[in-house]
Amino acid sequence: MKTIAIFYQGRKQASSKFAAKLVQTLQKQGHTVRAIDIHQEGLESDPAYDQRSFKDFDLILVLGGDGTIVHAARMCASTGTPIVGVNFGRVGFLTEMEPDDIATDLGYYLNGDSSVWVDERAMLQAVLEQDGQREEFLALNDIVIARGTWPRVVQVCVWVDDYYYNTSYADGIIISTATGSTAYNMAVGGPLLHPQVQSMVLTPIAAHLASDRSLIIQPEATIKLQIFTGSQNGVFSADGQLNREIKDGAIITVRKSQYTTRFLRRRPPTYFYQIINAKLRNDNLTANKTNQDN
């Protein structure tokens, strides 16, 4: 028998109802189950938050889209508990099953079937320093620093392993993992990395110089950024979910985290190429339809 946590979006009726039924089903099978409304649990940046509360679980089921899974991954990072994502979102880069698959397929993951493998994803650790204060963050997708409200470029100085690399004049900079390469990084034209690649990608956002390109950086590197925002404040974001206002001269240091996110999979590793093709094809169809409508 397993001890299972079910993360769901309580504000979304479909996943909330599904979670309630799934709890009953798994309990009847003899499993110990805890249902967790992910937005009621609290942000992991809260000093009172304790990841150790998840250390005794054998499996975490996440009912939601990629954003919900990213949130759950940070919440449980230090425990190494494997995650199975059930798609209640749109794209589903990180999900493993559709809701209709639960009845027939969940047993494979609960019983350690030989078809199940562990998809281990790199995470990022970031330190934000400003006004004499230091704050740490964890991210599965990306760390972003960007301009604030006014449409004015910011100046971002970049060091890699204490070597001054360059200064970008742009709307901001993204540092992403391979997992995050299909998110904001892809939206601004950055390269796509296979999920098993451990490297980081540094991508300027709307850079003013054509020569200011994306850079793939070795996993062991430490990246330091200093942002100069002029008369306005800027924005720091971890996974688009943990956000801070940052001031002129703030320093952000990013490196690969000691923690990883572990997903259980039955789909083959090449499924990544299939879902990328589907995503890009849908984007092209949407763009073509929009052009025709105009």
Disulfide bonds with the S-S distance in Angstrom:
none
